[in-house]
């Protein structure tokens, strides 16, 4: 089964619907990106809850501020779109990412989910932050 065409089509659709924030090195190499938009959660209130769908930074650029700036860009974008709060999902066992979000003012909201993938299950925890005032990340 060739998954590449399906994945390519899905990524094209996502990129067209909500272009990501991209971080580049001085040489122009993409070193990170982040995506945000309306929450995709069934229990979200439309036009109230936005979502950061992902923040990814190459490991060699961790602890340089790139992730923080991507998060700030997403939060500003969600604020400008009129959202009052934002959520994100993080792997339960990803201690480093959870610390990163908590330093930025995010807090677990008690929601969890199991995302079954091809042969494995991801256990995720939802975090939430208010958008009325800029977060100190």
BELWO-V866419 format. One record per backbone hydrogen bond with DSSP energy under -0.5 kcal/mol. CO is the residue of the C=O (numbers start at 1). NH is the residue of the N-H. E is the energy in kcal/mol with one decimal. If there is no record, write none. Layout:
<<CO,NH,E> <CO,NH,E>>
This chain:
<<1,3,-0.8> <3,7,-2.6> <4,8,-2.9> <5,9,-2.3> <6,10,-2.3> <7,11,-2.7> <8,12,-2.4> <9,13,-2.3> <10,14,-2.6> <11,15,-2.7> <12,16,-2.1> <13,17,-2.5> <14,18,-2.5> <21,34,-2.2> <23,31,-2.7> <23,32,-1.4> <25,28,-2.2> <29,25,-2.7> <31,58,-2.9> <32,23,-2.9> <33,56,-2.9> <34,21,-2.9> <35,53,-1.8> <35,54,-1.1> <37,51,-3.1> <41,44,-1.5> <44,46,-0.7> <45,48,-2.0> <45,49,-2.0> <48,50,-0.6> <48,84,-1.7> <48,85,-1.9> <49,39,-2.3> <50,87,-1.7> <51,37,-2.0> <51,53,-0.7> <54,35,-2.2> <56,33,-2.3> <58,61,-2.6> <59,62,-1.7> <61,64,-1.0> <61,66,-0.5> <65,69,-2.4> <66,70,-2.3> <67,71,-2.6> <68,72,-2.7> <69,73,-2.2> <70,74,-2.2> <71,75,-2.8> <72,76,-2.4> <73,77,-2.2> <74,78,-2.7> <75,79,-2.4> <76,80,-2.7> <77,81,-1.5> <78,83,-2.2> <79,82,-1.9> <84,131,-2.9> <85,50,-2.9> <86,129,-2.3> <87,52,-2.5> <88,127,-3.0> <90,125,-2.8> <91,94,-1.8> <93,95,-1.8> <94,98,-2.4> <95,99,-2.5> <96,100,-2.1> <97,101,-2.6> <98,102,-2.5> <99,103,-2.5> <100,104,-1.1> <101,106,-2.2> <102,105,-1.6> <107,128,-2.4> <111,126,-2.6> <113,115,-0.5> <113,124,-3.1> <114,116,-0.7> <115,122,-2.5> <117,119,-1.8> <117,120,-0.5> <120,117,-3.7> <121,123,-0.5> <122,115,-3.0> <122,124,-0.6> <123,92,-3.2> <124,113,-1.9> <125,90,-2.3> <126,109,-2.2> <127,88,-1.7> <128,107,-1.9> <129,86,-2.6> <135,137,-1.0>>
